[in-house]
Amino acid sequence: MTTSVRDFLIEAKRHTYAAQGDDASVVPLLPRSRQLEYGNESLLYRDVYFGMAYFVGLETVYQKGQPYWSMSYAGGVDQAVTAMDEVRSIYAFLRAALRQVSAEYIFRGPSNFRDGDYDYENSFDGNFETFRGSEVIRQTGRIVYTLSYSGGVLR
């Protein structure tokens, strides 16, 4: 069943935060959080996070109502980035990178992605069952965003 869960996870990631729309937003279970969901008959993807410029969150895939796979993450824009237009621009670029999710780089975006002045890098150790990784965005060489993540199949 792991293969179909992986395919579902790729599809879910492309239809939630990376999609740039609000279609996946639902009323959050936790106060002052954002919650995104995507599902089918047997699988549900739920992403719950707090914060914006700096945020902490948890993605979980439920299989037939039971938690099966999960990833925690924390990160955000550098504290030196204070202009909201710049924050929005960084996150728009991040979403473009995250839409490149693939079977090889299933947890976040690809190993490298570039658009204009922005460069995205993602690296991880492990596999679908247990992993940890990090991503960085640079704008003309200066680090403007970092994030760390870890997770795996729940047992």
N, C-alpha and C positions, 0 to 999 in steps of 0.2 A: 504493500500500500504506500510505501515511502515515495515511489516515483509519482503517483498521482497527487500526493500531498505537495510535492515539490512543484509540479506543474500548476497546481492551484495557488500556491504561494506566489509564484511569479505573476500570475493573472491578478491576484488580489492586490499585490503591491502596485501594479500598473493602474489599478482602478481606484485607489484610495489617495494617499497623500501626494504621490507623484502625478496624479491626474490633474492637479491644479484647480479642480472644481470643488463644489461642496456636496456633490451627490452622495458621497459615502458617509457624511456626517450624520450622527444620530444623537439623541439626547444622552449625555454622558451618565454613566452609573456613579461616578465619583464627582463630588462638587468641584467646580472650577477647573475641570479637566476638559480636554477635547477627546472625542471618541469617534473613530472611523470604523466602519464594518463593511464586509463584503462576504457573500456566502452563496452556497448552493444547497441541495437537499441534504448532504451529509457532512459538509465542511463549512466552517465559519472562521473568518479572519477578523480579529479585533485588534485595533491599535489605540491605546489610551496613552495620552501624554499631557504633561503640565508644562507651562511656560512657553515663551516664544523666542526671544533673543538667545536665552539659554533654556534648554528643555531636558526633561527626563521622561522616558516612556517605556512601554512594554507592548510588544506584539505577541499575540497568541493565536495559534491555529487550533480550533476545536474539531475533533473528528467524532461524529455522532454524539455531540454534546459533551465530550470529555476533552480536557486540555491534552494536546498531543505534542506540540512543538512551541517553543517560546524564545523570544529574543528581547533582552533589555538593552537600552541605549541611553546615552547622555552626551550632550554636547551643545554647540551653538556658535554664534559669531563671537569673534574676539571682542573683549571689553573696549578696545579702542574704537570699534565701529559703533558710533552712536546715532548717526543719521538714519532715520527709518527708511528713507528711499534706498539707501545702500543695503540695509538689512533685507528689504524686500527683493532687491536685485540679486543678492547672494542666494536667497531661498528660491527664487525663480530658476536660477542656474542649478541649484541642488536638485530641484524637481526634474529638470531636464536630464540630469545625470542619473537619477533614480529610475527614470523611465527606461533606461538601458539595462535594467536588471535582466539576468540571464541564468540559465542552468549552471553555468560555470561560476558566476558571481551572483549567487541567489540572495545573499543577506542584505546587500544595499545596492550600490551601483557597480559599474565596471571597474577594472583596475585603473584605467585612465580615461579621462573625458575632457575635452577642451572646447570652449566656445568663447570667442572674443578674448577679453583680458583674463578670463577665469580658467583655472586648471583644477580638476578634481582627481584625487588619488584615493584608492581604496585597497587595503591589504588585509588579509586574514590568515589565521592558522586554524587547522582542523578541517572538519567536514560537517555535513548536515546534522549529524548526531551530536556533535559538541564542537564549538568554535569560539573564537574571539577575534576581534578585528578593530580597525580604525579607519577613518576617512578624514581627508584634509582638503580644503579649498584654498587655493592661492589666487590672489588678484595681482597681476603683474609681479609675481614672485613673492609677495607678502602674504603670510598666512592670515586669512580672515575668518576661518571657520574650522573647527575640529569636532570630532565625535568618536566615541568608543562604544563598542557593542560586544555582546557575548550571548550565548544561548545554546540551544540544542533540543533534541528529542527528550521529552519528559518521561521518567520511568518511576 
